[in-house]
Amino acid sequence: MKTKAHLVLPRDILEEVDQIAGKRKRSLFIAEATREKLQRERFLKTLEETQGAWSDKNHPKLKTARDMEQFVSDKRQSYRKRLKRITNE
């Protein structure tokens, strides 16, 4: 559902939007830009709220970058084996 809103923007921003999107697509451009900004803000909020959820104490086998690379490699390999088993059966 669309709703009209009166927005006040600095002239230089509006002119640049018009150059990129065109006057007839102004609303769409601003809506998409706002949606992207909201998504970024939600992501940052989630990062902030979950800060410290992962610790070396809780995951001693994944302390180093090499440990994590090995973990991911093992997971991928087990996935490939499972996929091969499923598709060959």
PDB file of N, CA, C and O in Angstrom:
ATOM      1  N   MET A   1       0.842  -1.180   0.000  1.00  0.00           N
ATOM      2  CA  MET A   1       0.000   0.000   0.000  1.00  0.00           C
ATOM      3  C   MET A   1       0.887   1.244   0.000  1.00  0.00           C
ATOM      4  O   MET A   1       1.840   1.342   0.773  1.00  0.00           O
ATOM      5  N   LYS A   2       0.569   2.162  -0.852  1.00  0.00           N
ATOM      6  CA  LYS A   2       1.337   3.398  -0.940  1.00  0.00           C
ATOM      7  C   LYS A   2       0.661   4.484  -0.119  1.00  0.00           C
ATOM      8  O   LYS A   2      -0.565   4.554  -0.040  1.00  0.00           O
ATOM      9  N   THR A   3       1.486   5.329   0.491  1.00  0.00           N
ATOM     10  CA  THR A   3       1.000   6.460   1.263  1.00  0.00           C
ATOM     11  C   THR A   3       1.815   7.677   0.871  1.00  0.00           C
ATOM     12  O   THR A   3       3.037   7.601   0.749  1.00  0.00           O
ATOM     13  N   LYS A   4       1.145   8.787   0.676  1.00  0.00           N
ATOM     14  CA  LYS A   4       1.852  10.014   0.339  1.00  0.00           C
ATOM     15  C   LYS A   4       2.445  10.617   1.605  1.00  0.00           C
ATOM     16  O   LYS A   4       1.864  10.534   2.687  1.00  0.00           O
ATOM     17  N   ALA A   5       3.622  11.228   1.441  1.00  0.00           N
ATOM     18  CA  ALA A   5       4.287  11.906   2.542  1.00  0.00           C
ATOM     19  C   ALA A   5       4.973  13.150   1.990  1.00  0.00           C
ATOM     20  O   ALA A   5       5.479  13.153   0.868  1.00  0.00           O
ATOM     21  N   HIS A   6       4.979  14.167   2.769  1.00  0.00           N
ATOM     22  CA  HIS A   6       5.663  15.399   2.378  1.00  0.00           C
ATOM     23  C   HIS A   6       7.046  15.353   3.000  1.00  0.00           C
ATOM     24  O   HIS A   6       7.181  15.323   4.223  1.00  0.00           O
ATOM     25  N   LEU A   7       8.077  15.349   2.161  1.00  0.00           N
ATOM     26  CA  LEU A   7       9.457  15.287   2.637  1.00  0.00           C
ATOM     27  C   LEU A   7      10.199  16.551   2.250  1.00  0.00           C
ATOM     28  O   LEU A   7       9.986  17.108   1.173  1.00  0.00           O
ATOM     29  N   VAL A   8      11.057  16.988   3.127  1.00  0.00           N
ATOM     30  CA  VAL A   8      11.891  18.154   2.839  1.00  0.00           C
ATOM     31  C   VAL A   8      13.324  17.642   2.722  1.00  0.00           C
ATOM     32  O   VAL A   8      13.880  17.090   3.672  1.00  0.00           O
ATOM     33  N   LEU A   9      13.912  17.836   1.541  1.00  0.00           N
ATOM     34  CA  LEU A   9      15.265  17.362   1.274  1.00  0.00           C
ATOM     35  C   LEU A   9      16.148  18.519   0.847  1.00  0.00           C
ATOM     36  O   LEU A   9      15.669  19.472   0.232  1.00  0.00           O
ATOM     37  N   PRO A  10      17.423  18.445   1.164  1.00  0.00           N
ATOM     38  CA  PRO A  10      18.339  19.474   0.668  1.00  0.00           C
ATOM     39  C   PRO A  10      18.339  19.460  -0.870  1.00  0.00           C
ATOM     40  O   PRO A  10      18.264  18.399  -1.491  1.00  0.00           O
ATOM     41  N   ARG A  11      18.423  20.629  -1.456  1.00  0.00           N
ATOM     42  CA  ARG A  11      18.355  20.782  -2.902  1.00  0.00           C
ATOM     43  C   ARG A  11      19.400  19.933  -3.621  1.00  0.00           C
ATOM     44  O   ARG A  11      19.096  19.310  -4.639  1.00  0.00           O
ATOM     45  N   ASP A  12      20.637  19.901  -3.096  1.00  0.00           N
ATOM     46  CA  ASP A  12      21.693  19.152  -3.784  1.00  0.00           C
ATOM     47  C   ASP A  12      21.384  17.654  -3.827  1.00  0.00           C
ATOM     48  O   ASP A  12      21.703  16.982  -4.808  1.00  0.00           O
ATOM     49  N   ILE A  13      20.772  17.136  -2.777  1.00  0.00           N
ATOM     50  CA  ILE A  13      20.406  15.715  -2.771  1.00  0.00           C
ATOM     51  C   ILE A  13      19.322  15.450  -3.803  1.00  0.00           C
ATOM     52  O   ILE A  13      19.412  14.493  -4.572  1.00  0.00           O
ATOM     53  N   LEU A  14      18.305  16.288  -3.822  1.00  0.00           N
ATOM     54  CA  LEU A  14      17.209  16.111  -4.767  1.00  0.00           C
ATOM     55  C   LEU A  14      17.693  16.218  -6.218  1.00  0.00           C
ATOM     56  O   LEU A  14      17.259  15.458  -7.084  1.00  0.00           O
ATOM     57  N   GLU A  15      18.581  17.155  -6.467  1.00  0.00           N
ATOM     58  CA  GLU A  15      19.120  17.304  -7.824  1.00  0.00           C
ATOM     59  C   GLU A  15      19.905  16.063  -8.247  1.00  0.00           C
ATOM     60  O   GLU A  15      19.825  15.632  -9.397  1.00  0.00           O
ATOM     61  N   GLU A  16      20.661  15.495  -7.314  1.00  0.00           N
ATOM     62  CA  GLU A  16      21.434  14.299  -7.647  1.00  0.00           C
ATOM     63  C   GLU A  16      20.522  13.099  -7.868  1.00  0.00           C
ATOM     64  O   GLU A  16      20.762  12.283  -8.758  1.00  0.00           O
ATOM     65  N   VAL A  17      19.477  12.995  -7.055  1.00  0.00           N
ATOM     66  CA  VAL A  17      18.495  11.922  -7.260  1.00  0.00           C
ATOM     67  C   VAL A  17      17.876  12.056  -8.634  1.00  0.00           C
ATOM     68  O   VAL A  17      17.750  11.066  -9.355  1.00  0.00           O
ATOM     69  N   ASP A  18      17.492  13.253  -9.005  1.00  0.00           N
ATOM     70  CA  ASP A  18      16.886  13.492 -10.321  1.00  0.00           C
ATOM     71  C   ASP A  18      17.852  13.148 -11.458  1.00  0.00           C
ATOM     72  O   ASP A  18      17.434  12.624 -12.490  1.00  0.00           O
ATOM     73  N   GLN A  19      19.137  13.441 -11.271  1.00  0.00           N
ATOM     74  CA  GLN A  19      20.129  13.117 -12.298  1.00  0.00           C
ATOM     75  C   GLN A  19      20.247  11.611 -12.486  1.00  0.00           C
ATOM     76  O   GLN A  19      20.391  11.126 -13.608  1.00  0.00           O
ATOM     77  N   ILE A  20      20.185  10.879 -11.383  1.00  0.00           N
ATOM     78  CA  ILE A  20      20.361   9.424 -11.446  1.00  0.00           C
ATOM     79  C   ILE A  20      19.065   8.722 -11.843  1.00  0.00           C
ATOM     80  O   ILE A  20      19.053   7.892 -12.752  1.00  0.00           O
ATOM     81  N   ALA A  21      17.987   9.057 -11.163  1.00  0.00           N
ATOM     82  CA  ALA A  21      16.727   8.321 -11.351  1.00  0.00           C
ATOM     83  C   ALA A  21      15.761   9.011 -12.301  1.00  0.00           C
ATOM     84  O   ALA A  21      14.935   8.352 -12.932  1.00  0.00           O
ATOM     85  N   GLY A  22      15.857  10.311 -12.406  1.00  0.00           N
ATOM     86  CA  GLY A  22      14.889  11.069 -13.193  1.00  0.00           C
ATOM     87  C   GLY A  22      13.743  11.521 -12.309  1.00  0.00           C
ATOM     88  O   GLY A  22      13.411  10.857 -11.327  1.00  0.00           O
ATOM     89  N   LYS A  23      13.139  12.643 -12.652  1.00  0.00           N
ATOM     90  CA  LYS A  23      12.066  13.202 -11.824  1.00  0.00           C
ATOM     91  C   LYS A  23      10.879  12.263 -11.684  1.00  0.00           C
ATOM     92  O   LYS A  23      10.230  12.240 -10.638  1.00  0.00           O
ATOM     93  N   ARG A  24      10.586  11.489 -12.720  1.00  0.00           N
ATOM     94  CA  ARG A  24       9.415  10.603 -12.697  1.00  0.00           C
ATOM     95  C   ARG A  24       9.643   9.360 -11.835  1.00  0.00           C
ATOM     96  O   ARG A  24       8.693   8.650 -11.504  1.00  0.00           O
ATOM     97  N   LYS A  25      10.892   9.098 -11.476  1.00  0.00           N
ATOM     98  CA  LYS A  25      11.196   7.904 -10.672  1.00  0.00           C
ATOM     99  C   LYS A  25      11.764   8.280  -9.303  1.00  0.00           C
ATOM    100  O   LYS A  25      12.360   7.446  -8.621  1.00  0.00           O
ATOM    101  N   ARG A  26      11.580   9.512  -8.917  1.00  0.00           N
ATOM    102  CA  ARG A  26      12.092  10.018  -7.654  1.00  0.00           C
ATOM    103  C   ARG A  26      11.622   9.187  -6.462  1.00  0.00           C
ATOM    104  O   ARG A  26      12.433   8.750  -5.646  1.00  0.00           O
ATOM    105  N   SER A  27      10.325   8.974  -6.367  1.00  0.00           N
ATOM    106  CA  SER A  27       9.754   8.260  -5.221  1.00  0.00           C
ATOM    107  C   SER A  27      10.294   6.843  -5.117  1.00  0.00           C
ATOM    108  O   SER A  27      10.633   6.380  -4.028  1.00  0.00           O
ATOM    109  N   LEU A  28      10.374   6.158  -6.243  1.00  0.00           N
ATOM    110  CA  LEU A  28      10.891   4.795  -6.257  1.00  0.00           C
ATOM    111  C   LEU A  28      12.338   4.767  -5.778  1.00  0.00           C
ATOM    112  O   LEU A  28      12.715   3.915  -4.973  1.00  0.00           O
ATOM    113  N   PHE A  29      13.142   5.696  -6.272  1.00  0.00           N
ATOM    114  CA  PHE A  29      14.549   5.758  -5.891  1.00  0.00           C
ATOM    115  C   PHE A  29      14.690   6.003  -4.389  1.00  0.00           C
ATOM    116  O   PHE A  29      15.471   5.331  -3.716  1.00  0.00           O
ATOM    117  N   ILE A  30      13.937   6.959  -3.874  1.00  0.00           N
ATOM    118  CA  ILE A  30      14.012   7.294  -2.444  1.00  0.00           C
ATOM    119  C   ILE A  30      13.486   6.140  -1.593  1.00  0.00           C
ATOM    120  O   ILE A  30      14.033   5.871  -0.524  1.00  0.00           O
ATOM    121  N   ALA A  31      12.448   5.463  -2.041  1.00  0.00           N
ATOM    122  CA  ALA A  31      11.918   4.310  -1.306  1.00  0.00           C
ATOM    123  C   ALA A  31      12.958   3.192  -1.242  1.00  0.00           C
ATOM    124  O   ALA A  31      13.160   2.594  -0.185  1.00  0.00           O
ATOM    125  N   GLU A  32      13.620   2.906  -2.371  1.00  0.00           N
ATOM    126  CA  GLU A  32      14.640   1.855  -2.394  1.00  0.00           C
ATOM    127  C   GLU A  32      15.828   2.221  -1.512  1.00  0.00           C
ATOM    128  O   GLU A  32      16.352   1.376  -0.786  1.00  0.00           O
ATOM    129  N   ALA A  33      16.247   3.472  -1.576  1.00  0.00           N
ATOM    130  CA  ALA A  33      17.373   3.917  -0.746  1.00  0.00           C
ATOM    131  C   ALA A  33      17.014   3.829   0.737  1.00  0.00           C
ATOM    132  O   ALA A  33      17.838   3.431   1.560  1.00  0.00           O
ATOM    133  N   THR A  34      15.796   4.199   1.065  1.00  0.00           N
ATOM    134  CA  THR A  34      15.342   4.123   2.455  1.00  0.00           C
ATOM    135  C   THR A  34      15.279   2.670   2.914  1.00  0.00           C
ATOM    136  O   THR A  34      15.678   2.353   4.034  1.00  0.00           O
ATOM    137  N   ARG A  35      14.783   1.795   2.057  1.00  0.00           N
ATOM    138  CA  ARG A  35      14.715   0.364   2.393  1.00  0.00           C
ATOM    139  C   ARG A  35      16.116  -0.194   2.671  1.00  0.00           C
ATOM    140  O   ARG A  35      16.304  -0.948   3.626  1.00  0.00           O
ATOM    141  N   GLU A  36      17.087   0.170   1.846  1.00  0.00           N
ATOM    142  CA  GLU A  36      18.466  -0.284   2.051  1.00  0.00           C
ATOM    143  C   GLU A  36      19.022   0.237   3.370  1.00  0.00           C
ATOM    144  O   GLU A  36      19.688  -0.500   4.097  1.00  0.00           O
ATOM    145  N   LYS A  37      18.758   1.485   3.678  1.00  0.00           N
ATOM    146  CA  LYS A  37      19.240   2.078   4.936  1.00  0.00           C
ATOM    147  C   LYS A  37      18.596   1.385   6.125  1.00  0.00           C
ATOM    148  O   LYS A  37      19.277   1.101   7.110  1.00  0.00           O
ATOM    149  N   LEU A  38      17.305   1.108   6.058  1.00  0.00           N
ATOM    150  CA  LEU A  38      16.627   0.413   7.140  1.00  0.00           C
ATOM    151  C   LEU A  38      17.203  -0.980   7.345  1.00  0.00           C
ATOM    152  O   LEU A  38      17.383  -1.423   8.479  1.00  0.00           O
ATOM    153  N   GLN A  39      17.491  -1.665   6.255  1.00  0.00           N
ATOM    154  CA  GLN A  39      18.085  -3.007   6.350  1.00  0.00           C
ATOM    155  C   GLN A  39      19.447  -2.943   7.033  1.00  0.00           C
ATOM    156  O   GLN A  39      19.750  -3.772   7.891  1.00  0.00           O
ATOM    157  N   ARG A  40      20.269  -1.963   6.658  1.00  0.00           N
ATOM    158  CA  ARG A  40      21.578  -1.784   7.302  1.00  0.00           C
ATOM    159  C   ARG A  40      21.434  -1.501   8.783  1.00  0.00           C
ATOM    160  O   ARG A  40      22.169  -2.055   9.600  1.00  0.00           O
ATOM    161  N   GLU A  41      20.482  -0.634   9.135  1.00  0.00           N
ATOM    162  CA  GLU A  41      20.274  -0.274  10.543  1.00  0.00           C
ATOM    163  C   GLU A  41      19.810  -1.482  11.359  1.00  0.00           C
ATOM    164  O   GLU A  41      20.258  -1.671  12.490  1.00  0.00           O
ATOM    165  N   ARG A  42      18.907  -2.308  10.789  1.00  0.00           N
ATOM    166  CA  ARG A  42      18.470  -3.531  11.485  1.00  0.00           C
ATOM    167  C   ARG A  42      19.639  -4.482  11.684  1.00  0.00           C
ATOM    168  O   ARG A  42      19.777  -5.095  12.743  1.00  0.00           O
ATOM    169  N   PHE A  43      20.485  -4.604  10.655  1.00  0.00           N
ATOM    170  CA  PHE A  43      21.651  -5.477  10.748  1.00  0.00           C
ATOM    171  C   PHE A  43      22.594  -5.002  11.848  1.00  0.00           C
ATOM    172  O   PHE A  43      23.053  -5.805  12.660  1.00  0.00           O
ATOM    173  N   LEU A  44      22.887  -3.702  11.880  1.00  0.00           N
ATOM    174  CA  LEU A  44      23.776  -3.155  12.906  1.00  0.00           C
ATOM    175  C   LEU A  44      23.199  -3.337  14.304  1.00  0.00           C
ATOM    176  O   LEU A  44      23.932  -3.623  15.251  1.00  0.00           O
ATOM    177  N   LYS A  45      21.887  -3.172  14.432  1.00  0.00           N
ATOM    178  CA  LYS A  45      21.234  -3.381  15.721  1.00  0.00           C
ATOM    179  C   LYS A  45      21.373  -4.828  16.167  1.00  0.00           C
ATOM    180  O   LYS A  45      21.634  -5.100  17.339  1.00  0.00           O
ATOM    181  N   THR A  46      21.199  -5.756  15.232  1.00  0.00           N
ATOM    182  CA  THR A  46      21.345  -7.178  15.541  1.00  0.00           C
ATOM    183  C   THR A  46      22.777  -7.485  15.965  1.00  0.00           C
ATOM    184  O   THR A  46      22.991  -8.223  16.927  1.00  0.00           O
ATOM    185  N   LEU A  47      23.754  -6.931  15.262  1.00  0.00           N
ATOM    186  CA  LEU A  47      25.155  -7.130  15.644  1.00  0.00           C
ATOM    187  C   LEU A  47      25.410  -6.625  17.059  1.00  0.00           C
ATOM    188  O   LEU A  47      26.072  -7.285  17.860  1.00  0.00           O
ATOM    189  N   GLU A  48      24.880  -5.461  17.345  1.00  0.00           N
ATOM    190  CA  GLU A  48      25.068  -4.865  18.672  1.00  0.00           C
ATOM    191  C   GLU A  48      24.414  -5.719  19.761  1.00  0.00           C
ATOM    192  O   GLU A  48      24.995  -5.925  20.827  1.00  0.00           O
ATOM    193  N   GLU A  49      23.210  -6.212  19.490  1.00  0.00           N
ATOM    194  CA  GLU A  49      22.485  -7.007  20.479  1.00  0.00           C
ATOM    195  C   GLU A  49      23.120  -8.366  20.728  1.00  0.00           C
ATOM    196  O   GLU A  49      22.986  -8.923  21.818  1.00  0.00           O
ATOM    197  N   THR A  50      23.811  -8.905  19.725  1.00  0.00           N
ATOM    198  CA  THR A  50      24.393 -10.238  19.865  1.00  0.00           C
ATOM    199  C   THR A  50      25.892 -10.205  20.142  1.00  0.00           C
ATOM    200  O   THR A  50      26.552 -11.244  20.133  1.00  0.00           O
ATOM    201  N   GLN A  51      26.419  -9.036  20.381  1.00  0.00           N
ATOM    202  CA  GLN A  51      27.843  -8.893  20.665  1.00  0.00           C
ATOM    203  C   GLN A  51      28.216  -9.753  21.875  1.00  0.00           C
ATOM    204  O   GLN A  51      27.567  -9.689  22.918  1.00  0.00           O
ATOM    205  N   GLY A  52      29.262 -10.549  21.720  1.00  0.00           N
ATOM    206  CA  GLY A  52      29.720 -11.388  22.811  1.00  0.00           C
ATOM    207  C   GLY A  52      29.043 -12.738  22.892  1.00  0.00           C
ATOM    208  O   GLY A  52      29.360 -13.532  23.778  1.00  0.00           O
ATOM    209  N   ALA A  53      28.111 -13.020  21.982  1.00  0.00           N
ATOM    210  CA  ALA A  53      27.408 -14.303  22.015  1.00  0.00           C
ATOM    211  C   ALA A  53      28.352 -15.457  21.692  1.00  0.00           C
ATOM    212  O   ALA A  53      28.136 -16.579  22.150  1.00  0.00           O
ATOM    213  N   TRP A  54      29.377 -15.197  20.919  1.00  0.00           N
ATOM    214  CA  TRP A  54      30.357 -16.216  20.552  1.00  0.00           C
ATOM    215  C   TRP A  54      31.617 -15.945  21.362  1.00  0.00           C
ATOM    216  O   TRP A  54      32.118 -14.821  21.374  1.00  0.00           O
ATOM    217  N   SER A  55      32.127 -16.954  22.031  1.00  0.00           N
ATOM    218  CA  SER A  55      33.370 -16.764  22.781  1.00  0.00           C
ATOM    219  C   SER A  55      34.274 -17.971  22.596  1.00  0.00           C
ATOM    220  O   SER A  55      33.811 -19.076  22.314  1.00  0.00           O
ATOM    221  N   ASP A  56      35.561 -17.743  22.757  1.00  0.00           N
ATOM    222  CA  ASP A  56      36.529 -18.834  22.661  1.00  0.00           C
ATOM    223  C   ASP A  56      36.277 -19.872  23.747  1.00  0.00           C
ATOM    224  O   ASP A  56      36.520 -21.062  23.543  1.00  0.00           O
ATOM    225  N   LYS A  57      35.794 -19.426  24.889  1.00  0.00           N
ATOM    226  CA  LYS A  57      35.510 -20.339  26.000  1.00  0.00           C
ATOM    227  C   LYS A  57      34.428 -21.348  25.607  1.00  0.00           C
ATOM    228  O   LYS A  57      34.528 -22.533  25.928  1.00  0.00           O
ATOM    229  N   ASN A  58      33.397 -20.868  24.912  1.00  0.00           N
ATOM    230  CA  ASN A  58      32.300 -21.747  24.500  1.00  0.00           C
ATOM    231  C   ASN A  58      32.644 -22.585  23.276  1.00  0.00           C
ATOM    232  O   ASN A  58      32.028 -23.626  23.046  1.00  0.00           O
ATOM    233  N   HIS A  59      33.628 -22.140  22.484  1.00  0.00           N
ATOM    234  CA  HIS A  59      33.994 -22.836  21.249  1.00  0.00           C
ATOM    235  C   HIS A  59      35.519 -22.947  21.149  1.00  0.00           C
ATOM    236  O   HIS A  59      36.130 -22.323  20.282  1.00  0.00           O
ATOM    237  N   PRO A  60      36.128 -23.734  22.027  1.00  0.00           N
ATOM    238  CA  PRO A  60      37.599 -23.799  22.060  1.00  0.00           C
ATOM    239  C   PRO A  60      38.229 -24.387  20.795  1.00  0.00           C
ATOM    240  O   PRO A  60      39.406 -24.143  20.530  1.00  0.00           O
ATOM    241  N   LYS A  61      37.479 -25.146  20.021  1.00  0.00           N
ATOM    242  CA  LYS A  61      38.039 -25.742  18.812  1.00  0.00           C
ATOM    243  C   LYS A  61      38.061 -24.767  17.640  1.00  0.00           C
ATOM    244  O   LYS A  61      38.575 -25.099  16.572  1.00  0.00           O
ATOM    245  N   LEU A  62      37.517 -23.584  17.823  1.00  0.00           N
ATOM    246  CA  LEU A  62      37.448 -22.598  16.733  1.00  0.00           C
ATOM    247  C   LEU A  62      38.090 -21.272  17.128  1.00  0.00           C
ATOM    248  O   LEU A  62      37.536 -20.203  16.872  1.00  0.00           O
ATOM    249  N   LYS A  63      39.252 -21.352  17.748  1.00  0.00           N
ATOM    250  CA  LYS A  63      39.908 -20.136  18.231  1.00  0.00           C
ATOM    251  C   LYS A  63      40.650 -19.366  17.146  1.00  0.00           C
ATOM    252  O   LYS A  63      40.703 -18.137  17.180  1.00  0.00           O
ATOM    253  N   THR A  64      41.218 -20.079  16.190  1.00  0.00           N
ATOM    254  CA  THR A  64      42.035 -19.405  15.178  1.00  0.00           C
ATOM    255  C   THR A  64      41.353 -19.427  13.813  1.00  0.00           C
ATOM    256  O   THR A  64      40.392 -20.163  13.589  1.00  0.00           O
ATOM    257  N   ALA A  65      41.865 -18.615  12.922  1.00  0.00           N
ATOM    258  CA  ALA A  65      41.331 -18.589  11.552  1.00  0.00           C
ATOM    259  C   ALA A  65      41.512 -19.963  10.901  1.00  0.00           C
ATOM    260  O   ALA A  65      40.631 -20.427  10.178  1.00  0.00           O
ATOM    261  N   ARG A  66      42.632 -20.603  11.153  1.00  0.00           N
ATOM    262  CA  ARG A  66      42.883 -21.937  10.591  1.00  0.00           C
ATOM    263  C   ARG A  66      41.860 -22.939  11.112  1.00  0.00           C
ATOM    264  O   ARG A  66      41.366 -23.777  10.358  1.00  0.00           O
ATOM    265  N   ASP A  67      41.540 -22.852  12.413  1.00  0.00           N
ATOM    266  CA  ASP A  67      40.520 -23.730  12.997  1.00  0.00           C
ATOM    267  C   ASP A  67      39.179 -23.553  12.272  1.00  0.00           C
ATOM    268  O   ASP A  67      38.497 -24.528  11.955  1.00  0.00           O
ATOM    269  N   MET A  68      38.823 -22.317  12.021  1.00  0.00           N
ATOM    270  CA  MET A  68      37.546 -22.028  11.361  1.00  0.00           C
ATOM    271  C   MET A  68      37.548 -22.502   9.916  1.00  0.00           C
ATOM    272  O   MET A  68      36.549 -23.030   9.427  1.00  0.00           O
ATOM    273  N   GLU A  69      38.679 -22.313   9.232  1.00  0.00           N
ATOM    274  CA  GLU A  69      38.794 -22.793   7.852  1.00  0.00           C
ATOM    275  C   GLU A  69      38.620 -24.308   7.797  1.00  0.00           C
ATOM    276  O   GLU A  69      37.950 -24.832   6.907  1.00  0.00           O
ATOM    277  N   GLN A  70      39.229 -25.007   8.754  1.00  0.00           N
ATOM    278  CA  GLN A  70      39.120 -26.459   8.803  1.00  0.00           C
ATOM    279  C   GLN A  70      37.689 -26.882   9.080  1.00  0.00           C
ATOM    280  O   GLN A  70      37.193 -27.839   8.486  1.00  0.00           O
ATOM    281  N   PHE A  71      37.025 -26.171   9.984  1.00  0.00           N
ATOM    282  CA  PHE A  71      35.632 -26.475  10.320  1.00  0.00           C
ATOM    283  C   PHE A  71      34.741 -26.333   9.081  1.00  0.00           C
ATOM    284  O   PHE A  71      33.932 -27.212   8.786  1.00  0.00           O
ATOM    285  N   VAL A  72      34.896 -25.233   8.370  1.00  0.00           N
ATOM    286  CA  VAL A  72      34.094 -24.990   7.164  1.00  0.00           C
ATOM    287  C   VAL A  72      34.408 -26.046   6.105  1.00  0.00           C
ATOM    288  O   VAL A  72      33.501 -26.565   5.454  1.00  0.00           O
ATOM    289  N   SER A  73      35.680 -26.359   5.935  1.00  0.00           N
ATOM    290  CA  SER A  73      36.082 -27.378   4.964  1.00  0.00           C
ATOM    291  C   SER A  73      35.453 -28.729   5.300  1.00  0.00           C
ATOM    292  O   SER A  73      34.945 -29.420   4.417  1.00  0.00           O
ATOM    293  N   ASP A  74      35.489 -29.097   6.564  1.00  0.00           N
ATOM    294  CA  ASP A  74      34.886 -30.361   7.001  1.00  0.00           C
ATOM    295  C   ASP A  74      33.385 -30.383   6.738  1.00  0.00           C
ATOM    296  O   ASP A  74      32.842 -31.391   6.284  1.00  0.00           O
ATOM    297  N   LYS A  75      32.727 -29.283   7.020  1.00  0.00           N
ATOM    298  CA  LYS A  75      31.273 -29.197   6.793  1.00  0.00           C
ATOM    299  C   LYS A  75      30.956 -29.334   5.308  1.00  0.00           C
ATOM    300  O   LYS A  75      30.024 -30.044   4.929  1.00  0.00           O
ATOM    301  N   ARG A  76      31.727 -28.658   4.477  1.00  0.00           N
ATOM    302  CA  ARG A  76      31.500 -28.740   3.031  1.00  0.00           C
ATOM    303  C   ARG A  76      31.731 -30.166   2.524  1.00  0.00           C
ATOM    304  O   ARG A  76      30.974 -30.676   1.699  1.00  0.00           O
ATOM    305  N   GLN A  77      32.781 -30.790   3.030  1.00  0.00           N
ATOM    306  CA  GLN A  77      33.088 -32.151   2.603  1.00  0.00           C
ATOM    307  C   GLN A  77      31.973 -33.107   3.025  1.00  0.00           C
ATOM    308  O   GLN A  77      31.580 -33.978   2.249  1.00  0.00           O
ATOM    309  N   SER A  78      31.467 -32.955   4.237  1.00  0.00           N
ATOM    310  CA  SER A  78      30.387 -33.846   4.682  1.00  0.00           C
ATOM    311  C   SER A  78      29.119 -33.601   3.871  1.00  0.00           C
ATOM    312  O   SER A  78      28.361 -34.533   3.600  1.00  0.00           O
ATOM    313  N   TYR A  79      28.889 -32.352   3.485  1.00  0.00           N
ATOM    314  CA  TYR A  79      27.736 -32.032   2.648  1.00  0.00           C
ATOM    315  C   TYR A  79      27.879 -32.691   1.279  1.00  0.00           C
ATOM    316  O   TYR A  79      26.929 -33.279   0.761  1.00  0.00           O
ATOM    317  N   ARG A  80      29.081 -32.586   0.696  1.00  0.00           N
ATOM    318  CA  ARG A  80      29.307 -33.196  -0.619  1.00  0.00           C
ATOM    319  C   ARG A  80      29.122 -34.708  -0.575  1.00  0.00           C
ATOM    320  O   ARG A  80      28.533 -35.294  -1.483  1.00  0.00           O
ATOM    321  N   LYS A  81      29.628 -35.337   0.486  1.00  0.00           N
ATOM    322  CA  LYS A  81      29.464 -36.788   0.636  1.00  0.00           C
ATOM    323  C   LYS A  81      27.987 -37.155   0.741  1.00  0.00           C
ATOM    324  O   LYS A  81      27.525 -38.109   0.114  1.00  0.00           O
ATOM    325  N   ARG A  82      27.265 -36.397   1.528  1.00  0.00           N
ATOM    326  CA  ARG A  82      25.821 -36.653   1.705  1.00  0.00           C
ATOM    327  C   ARG A  82      25.083 -36.462   0.391  1.00  0.00           C
ATOM    328  O   ARG A  82      24.240 -37.281   0.025  1.00  0.00           O
ATOM    329  N   LEU A  83      25.391 -35.399  -0.313  1.00  0.00           N
ATOM    330  CA  LEU A  83      24.748 -35.114  -1.589  1.00  0.00           C
ATOM    331  C   LEU A  83      25.038 -36.219  -2.599  1.00  0.00           C
ATOM    332  O   LEU A  83      24.145 -36.653  -3.326  1.00  0.00           O
ATOM    333  N   LYS A  84      26.293 -36.675  -2.641  1.00  0.00           N
ATOM    334  CA  LYS A  84      26.667 -37.751  -3.550  1.00  0.00           C
ATOM    335  C   LYS A  84      25.902 -39.031  -3.211  1.00  0.00           C
ATOM    336  O   LYS A  84      25.426 -39.739  -4.098  1.00  0.00           O
ATOM    337  N   ARG A  85      25.793 -39.312  -1.917  1.00  0.00           N
ATOM    338  CA  ARG A  85      25.086 -40.511  -1.467  1.00  0.00           C
ATOM    339  C   ARG A  85      23.599 -40.432  -1.852  1.00  0.00           C
ATOM    340  O   ARG A  85      23.009 -41.416  -2.299  1.00  0.00           O
ATOM    341  N   ILE A  86      23.022 -39.276  -1.675  1.00  0.00           N
ATOM    342  CA  ILE A  86      21.590 -39.098  -1.969  1.00  0.00           C
ATOM    343  C   ILE A  86      21.330 -39.200  -3.466  1.00  0.00           C
ATOM    344  O   ILE A  86      20.364 -39.837  -3.885  1.00  0.00           O
ATOM    345  N   THR A  87      22.186 -38.576  -4.276  1.00  0.00           N
ATOM    346  CA  THR A  87      21.938 -38.568  -5.727  1.00  0.00           C
ATOM    347  C   THR A  87      22.292 -39.880  -6.391  1.00  0.00           C
ATOM    348  O   THR A  87      21.775 -40.177  -7.468  1.00  0.00           O
ATOM    349  N   ASN A  88      23.153 -40.674  -5.785  1.00  0.00           N
ATOM    350  CA  ASN A  88      23.535 -41.965  -6.361  1.00  0.00           C
ATOM    351  C   ASN A  88      22.616 -43.101  -5.936  1.00  0.00           C
ATOM    352  O   ASN A  88      22.639 -44.175  -6.537  1.00  0.00           O
ATOM    353  N   GLU A  89      21.832 -42.880  -4.934  1.00  0.00           N
ATOM    354  CA  GLU A  89      20.952 -43.946  -4.469  1.00  0.00           C
ATOM    355  C   GLU A  89      19.715 -44.066  -5.321  1.00  0.00           C
ATOM    356  O   GLU A  89      18.867 -44.920  -5.062  1.00  0.00           O
TER     357      GLU A  89
END
